[in-house]
């Protein structure tokens, strides 16, 4: 008999089963009963926007203020990973990937459409044309600026911190560890991940659906496709999702990174083209003034609920509140992806880059495209672009008709939208698979392909039935509870960061041994000498080894099992005491080198040195605190130093408040 074929999977049943039931169920309802579902979900959405809009306003405000505080606080130097972690990706690749994942198709879809809609909105018809143009830029800056990236930043920082600092799974459930402890492994954790997976899937599906419509419109404008029927949309989705699957299967290091780098270069080329061949002086002046207006109005915009301005309240619900809900609904996806690529960055570096760099680029982009469109509309098109404000699918391409080389630029625009589509879809597949598998390190490729197929099938089904708007409403509704969940992320971060800082600031991060003056002649000789590698190896093999071996024997007499480990590359020796519940205690000494500056090499009143490199023995610890030079230590002083650190270790692990930092199977996570 043949053995039954087993399909290997890393999917978690507790996450994937309820998620798929909910996702497929909502999509089927939206496709079979589009009008009924849309009306029902719209009613719920409108109730939330009108009666609970303050929840979004206060939540987003807290996100912004908290991240700005972290950037300038003492916690800013904490690294997302071990203290000696290095960034996985170059700064350019890092910024390219987080930018492509964070804004993507939306940047192309709304760069002309949003400013034009604010400019031509009847609500502001009483203002002068100049004031409407200024306000259009200001509101666009507000919706695509620091507030949007603060939402992504909160989720990304929480995930990266708990995943790389506490060695927990890269999953939203991990962000609740300080509050729920090991309960995150059970139903509570599954519920959080189900919510994140559904929200991510709905957000990506609706955005990709609208992206397909815009690509179809562009190809129709260029006479590549004869129309915008469903069959053409099937063709577009089939090609693009296939490219996305190929990119996703190749991994973040290859497909996603390479496409993101290509896309950022293409975007800059298109940006410079419009800037140089458009109304250049007007654009530079309006950008400068727009930045000043944004800074001046920052807090007014942040807290404004339009409660005293009934004529603009509906506009406020349809734009600002919708945007905050939209960014929040996308934050599990974008936040998880940003976290995945941000290991090794400091909190200050993470926050500054995530808040400032994409925001500044968005401002430049929106100014160049949005203000160019407004200028052309007022000075060349005689209002033709304003009349198309309600048709964002075609507006970008109609705008390009007022620039030279229209056809070439339109092709470039479509290419950028396609790459944005692919990078959003492939990183989305990666993120959804990560959530559904509880961040399994290696998953079979069929799972990634499966997510791509599911995205394509459901997006097309909704496009054909007209159910995308209903699904968009569902996505916005889920943002309300998740905004509260994100506030709990902040509570968890505050609790964890205070413990983290206290843990590393605890005594003995520098040498613990005061020098009594004994053996001063020998020490003077050491101080005025530059050590070579051989002498450092000899010190480790003799003095350090004798000290740790003697200490090991004494630990054994006191019923504590200690082990002395000797390693090469780099040459080092350590004493380790293993524990099942808390971190292992570790104290080691390794050979380090440093470069001696050129001006010291030529100093006559210093000892001679061969070459420009000197070596020294440096201590290191299991919790990644910074070590120090121990070359002046005697054997007994080394023993005393180890015992001081062991005393510190026992004191820390005995405090209940440090439980989450030193326990929960940390040793297993380290492996």
N, C-alpha and C positions, 0 to 999 in steps of 0.2 A: 504493500500500500504506500501511496505517496503521502509524505508528510504535508499537513495543511500549510498553505502559504500564510506566513505572518507578515502583516504590514507594520513596519517599524514606525513608531510615532513618539513624539515628545510632548504631545498636547495634553494638557491637564483637563480631565473630565469635569472637575468642579468648576472650571472656568469656561471651557469651550461649549459644553452642552447647553447651559442656560443662555449663553451669549448668542449662539446660533438660532435657538428657538425664538428669542426676542428679535434679533436682526431680521431673520427671514419672515417672521410674523408681521412686523411693522411694514416691511417692504411689500409683502403680498397685499396687505390692507391698502397701502398707498397705490398699488398698481391696479387692484381689482375695483376698489371704491375710491378713486382719487378725489372726487369732489367732497364726498362725505368725510373722508379722513382729513382732507385739507381743512374743511370748515371746522371740524372738531378740534384739531390741533391748533388751528389759528385762534380759536376762541380761548383755548388755554394759554397760548403764547401771549395774546393781547391782554388777558387778565394779569399775567405776570408782569408784563412790561409797564402796564398802567398803575398797578397797585403795589408792585414789589420792586420797582425800578431802583429804589434807594439801596436795595441789597447789592445790586451791581455797582452802583456809584461808590458806596462805602468800601466794598470789597476791593475794587480796582485801586482806589485811593490808598488803602492799606498796603496792597502789594507794592505800589510805587514807593511809598515812604519807607517801608521795611527794607527794600533792596538798596535804596539810597543810604539808609543808615548802615547796612552791612558793609557797603563799599568803603565807608569812611571810618568804620569801627575797628576795634582791636581784633575782631574776628576775620577781618579781610585777608590776613596772612595765612589762614588755615588752608591747607591744600586739599583738593578733592582727590584723595588717595593717601598713600603713605607719605610721610614727610619728605622722603627722597624721590617721590614720583616725578616723572618727566612727562610733558604733554605727548600724546600719541600722534597727533597730526601737526603739521606746520600751521602757523598762524593764518596764512592765506587759505589753505584747504579748510581749516576749521571755520573761518568766517564764511567761506563760500557755501559750505554744507548747511550751516545753521540758517543762513539767509535763504537758500533755495527751499529748504524744508519749511521755514517759517512763513514766508509770504507767497512764493511760487506764482501760480496762475493768477491769484487775486491782484497782484501788482500790475499785471498786463491788462486784466479785465477792468480794473477801476481807475487806472492812472489818468485816463481821459474822462471816463464816465462820471466818476464821483465829483470832481470839481465842476464839471459842466452841469450836473444835476443840482448842486448847491447854487450855482450861479443863476440858473434859469428857474429855480423853484419859486412858485407863486407866493410862498410865505414871505420871501424877502423882496418881493416886487416893489415895495415902497421905498427901498433904498436906491441910491444912485448906482450906476453901472460900476463905478470905481469901487464903492463900498462892497458891492456884491462880489466883485473879483477878489478883494482882500479877504472877505469872510469865507469864500469858497476855499481859498488856500489855507486859511487858519483852521477851518473845520476838518479839512483833509489831513493836515499835519496832526491835529489832535487825535483823529481816529487811527492813524498809521504810525504814531510816534511812540514815545516812551511808555505810555499806558499799555499799548498792545504787547510790547516786548517785556514789560514787567510781568504780565500774565504768564507768558511762556517761561520767563526767568524763574518765577517761583517754583513751578513744577520741575523744570530742568535742574535747578540748584538742589532741591529736596532730593530728587532721585539720585543725582550724582553724588551728593554728600553721603547719603546712607548706603549707597551701593559701594562706593570706593573707599569711604572712611571707616565704615562699620562692617564692610564686607558682607552686606546683605544682598539678596537678589535685586537686579535692576528692575524693580516692579513697584507700582504705586503703593502696594501694601506695605512695602518697607518704610515708606514715609511716616507710617503710624507706629513704628516700633517703640518710640519713647512713651506713647500713650497706651498701646495695646500689648506690648511685649510679645511673648510667643503666641498670642492669640492670632497674630497676623498669618500664621501657618494654616489656620482653619477656615471656618465659614466666613468670618469677618474679612479675612484677606481675599477669599474668593469673590465675595460680594463687591469689594472695591475694584478688583481686576475685571469683573464682568461689566461693571459700570464704565470703566475706562475703555474696554474693548468695544463696547457698543457705541459709545460716544465717538471714538476714533473712526470706526467704520462708517457711521452716518456722516461725519464731517468730510471724510475723504470722498465718499460716494457722491455726495451732492456737489462738492467742488469740482470733481472730475467730470461730472455730468455737465456742469456749466462750461467747463473748459472745452469739452467736445463740441458744444454748440458754437463757441467762439471760433474754434479752429475751422469748423464747417463753414461759418459765415465768411471767414477770411479766404478760404479756398474758393468759395462761390464768388466773392468779390474779384478774385484774380482769374476767374473763368476756368479754374482747374476742375471744379465740380459744377455740374449744371444746375444743382439745386441743393436743398437742405432736407431732403426726405430721410426717413428713418434708415433706409438701406445704406445711405452714405455714412450715417452716424455709426452703423454697425461696422462698416469697413474701417472707419477712423479708430474706433475703440479696439477692434481686433489688432490693428497694426501697433497702436501705441501701448496697449497692455502687453503684447508680446515683447516689445522692446523693454518695458518695465520689468517683466519677469526675468529676461536675460540679465538685466542690470542687477536686480535683486539677488538672483542666484549667484552672481559673481562676487557678491559681498560688498560691505561698506567701503573697504579699503580700495576696491577697484572700481566697480560700476558707479556707485553713488558719488564717490569722491571725484572721479574723472569727469563725469557729467556735470557735477556742480562747478568744477573749475572752468569747464568749457562754457557753461551758461553765464557765469559772472563776467567772463571776458566778452561774450556776445552782447550781454546787457550793456556793458560799458561802451562798446562800439556804437550800439543803437542810441544810447544816451548822448554821446558826443556828436553824433550825426544831427540829431534834432536840435541840440544846443547851438551848434555852429551854423547850421543852415536855417534855423528858426530865428525868432526875434531875440538875438543874443543879449543885447544890452538890457532889454526889458526883463528877460529871464534872470540875469544876474542881479539886477536891482530888486526885482520882486522877491527873489530868494533871500537876499540880505534883509529886506524889510520884513519878510515873512518870519524869519528866525527871531527877529526882535519882538515882533507881535506875539509869537508863540511863547516866548520867555515871559513877557509882560502879563499875558493872559493865562499863564499856566494854571495857577491855583483857582482862578475864577472859572475856567473851563472845567477843571477837575471836580469842583463841588456843585456846579450849576445843574439844577434839576428842572429849570424852566417852570417852576410851580407858579410864578407870578406872571407868566407870559403864555396865556392860553393859546394864542395863535401859532406858537412854535412848539407846543407840547407834543403834538403828533409827529412833527419832524424829529424831535428829540427821541421819541420812542422808535421811529423807523430807522434812525441812523445811529446815534450814540449808543443807546441801550442795545440795539441789535448787534452793533459791532462788539460791545463788551461781551455779550452772550456768545457771539460767534468765535471770538478769540478764546474764550474760556472753554468752549466745546472742543476747540482744536488743541488745547494745551496738553492733554495727555499724550497725544501723538507727537506734537512738536517738542514738548518737554522731554519725553523719553528719548527722542532722537538726539536732541542737544546734549542730554546727559551721556548718551552712549559715546559721543565724540569729544567729551570735555574732560576726560580723566587726566589728572596731572596739573590742571590749572588751579590757581589760587581762587578763593572766593572773590577777592577784589578784582582780579583779572576777568573772571567769569562775568560778574555783574557789569563791570565797566564795558566790556566788549558787547555783551548781549543787549544792554540798554542803549548804548551810544552809537556804535558803528552802524548797525542796521537802520536805526532811527535816522541818522544823518543821511544815509544813502536814500532811504525812502523819501526824505524831504527834498533832496536834490531831484530824484526821479519824478515825484509828483509835481514839483515846480516846473520842470522842463516840459513834461507832457501836458499837465493840466493847464498851466498858465499859457503855454503856446496855443492850446486849443481855444482858450478864452480870447486871446489876442487875435487869432485868425477869425474867430466868430465875429468879433466886433469890427475888425478892420478890413477883412478880405471876404469872408463867407456871407456877410450880411445876414447873420442869424441862422444860417443853415445847420450849423453844428448844434446849436441850442435846441433846434427842433428834433434832433436825433438823440437827445439826452436820455429818453426813455428806451432806447434801443442800444444798450451797451455792447451787445454782440458785434454790431457793425460799426460802432462809433469810432473805435481805434483806427480801423482801416479807412474810413471816410476822412478822418483827420489827416492821415498820411498823404492823402491826395493833394493836400496844399503844400507839400514839400517836393523838392526835386527827387528824381530816381524813385518814384513812388512804387513801382513794381518790385524793384530790388529790395527796397526797405520793407515792403509788405511781406516778401518771402522771408527776410531775416526775422521779422516779427513773428510770423507763424512758426519758424524754426525754434525761436526762444520759447514760445508757448508750448510747443511740443516737448522741448527738453524739460521745461517746468512740469509739464504733465508727467513725464517719465520719472523725474526725480521725486515728485510728490508721491506717485504711485509706488515706486520701488522702495522708498524709505517707509511708506505706509505699510507695505507688505511685511517689511522687516520688523516694524514696531508691533503690528498686530500679532505676528508670530511670536515675538518676544513676550507679549502679555499673555497669550494663550498657552505658552509653555512654561510660564514662571521663569523666564529668562534662561532657558536651556542653552548651554554653550554651543552644542552642535545639534542641528535638526535636519531631518531628511529634506531633500530639495523639493519633494512633491508637496510638502506643506506650504512652502513659499509660492509654488505654482498654484496651489489650491486657493490661496488668498487672492491671487491675481485674477483667477477665473471667476471667483465669487464676486469680486468687485465689478468685473466687466459685465457679468450676467445681470446683476441686480441694477447697475447703473443704466444699462440698455432697457431693461424691463420698465424702469421708472421713466426713462426718456420717452419710450413708446406710449406709455399710458398717461403721461403728464403728471406723474406722482412725485417729481423732484421737489416741488414746493412744499408738499406735505412732509417729506422727509427732512427738508430744511427746518421746518417748524419744530419737528421732533428734536432735532439737534439743538435748537435754541432753547427748548424747554429743559433739556437735560443739563444745560449750563447753570441753572439756578442752584440745584443741590451741589453741583461740583464747585461752585464759587465758595460755598460754606466749607466743603472738604478742603479747599486750598487754604482757607483761613486756619484750619486745623494743622495743615502742613507747616504753617508759620509757627504755631505753638510748639510743634514737635522740634522744629529747627532751633528755636530759642532754647528749649530745654537741653537739646543735644549739644549745641554750641557752647553753652555755659559750662557743661561738664567737660567737654573737649578741651576748652581753654584752661580750665582749672587743672585738668589732668596733666597737661604738658607744662604748665607753669609751676607745678608742684616742685618743691625743693629738689636740688641735686641735678639740675640740668647742666650745671658746670661741675668741675671737679669737687668732690666732697671732702678731700683731704687737706687740712691746713698743714703747712710746712713748719715743722718744729725747729728747723735749723740743723738737725743732725745730718751728718755726711755732707756738710756744705762744700767741702773742697771738691768732692766727686761731682756734685751738682754744678758747681761753677764750670768745671771742665766740660760737662754735658751741654750747658747753656751756650758756651762760646764755640761749640763744635756743630758743624752741619753733618747730619747722619747720612750714611749711604744705605742702600737697600740691604746690604749684607748685615750691617750692624742691627738694623731693625728686625730682620728675620731672626737673628741671634737672640735679641731681647725677648721676642715672642716665644721662641722655642725653649729658652732657659728660664728667665725670670717669671714671665706670665704663666708658662706651663707649670712650673713648680708651685706657684701661688694657687692656681685653680685646682691642681691635683690634690694639694694639701687640704684645700677647702672642701673638695668633694669627699675626701675621707672623713672629715669632721662632720659634714652633713649626714653621712651614712651612720655615724655613731649616734646621731640624734634622730634616727629613723626618717630622714628626708632623702629620697633618692635623687641624686644629681648626676648629670652626665657631662663629661668633657669632650667636646667635638673639635677636631682639627681639620682645617680645609686649606685648599690651595686656590690661587687665582680669584681673589687676592689671598695672600697668605694670612690666615687668621685662626684664632682659637677662641672657644667660648665655653662657658658653663651654662647648662640648661637644666631647669627643673620643670617637669611636665605636670600639667593638671588637666582634668577632664572637663571641668566646668568653666574655669577662667583661663585667661591667657597664660601661656608658659612664661616663666621668668627666664630672662636671657641676659647675660652680660658677656661681652666678647671684646677682643682686641684684634685689630687688623692693621696691616701695613698700608699707609697712605703716602702720597707724595704731593708736593706743592712746588710751584715755579718761583724761583728767587728773582726779584726785579733786577734789571740790568745795572741800575745805579749802585746797588749793594755789592754787586760783583766787583766793582772797581774801587770800593771803599777800603783804604789801607788799614784802618783801625778795626777791621773785622777779620775773623779767621778766613783762610783760603778755602775755596770750594771748587771742586772740579765740575764743570758744566753749570747749568742753571737750575738744577732740580735737586731738592733735598727730600729725605724720607723721614717719617716719624710713625710711631705706633699710636693708633687712635681707638678709643673705646667706642662701643656701640651697644644698643639695647633693643630688646624685643618690641618695644612700643615706638620705635623710630625717632626717639628724641635725639637731638644733636649730641654727638660724643665729643671727646676732648683728647688732647695730647697727654699720654701717660708715660712718656719716656723717662721722666725723673722719679718715677715711683719705685720704691723698693718692693720686695716680695710681700712683706707684711702690710705695707701701705696699699698694695693692690688688693690683698685679702680684705682689709678694712673698707676699701672703696666698694667692693662687691657686696659686703654685708650692709653697708649704708643703703645701697640701692635695693637690696632684698628687704630691708626694713621698710623702706618707702613703698615697695610693692605690696607687702602684707598690709600696710596701713590703708592703701588705696582700695584694695579688693575687699577689705572688711567694711567699707562704707557702702551703704545701700544705694546711695545716689549714683555711684559709679557702676552699678550692676550692668547697665546696658552697654557700657563702653568696654568692659573687660570680660563679658560673659556671652551667653547664648551661642555656645559652640564656636567661639571665635577661632579656635585653633583649626577646626575643620574648614572654616571659611578661608583661612589663610592658605589652605592647600587647594 
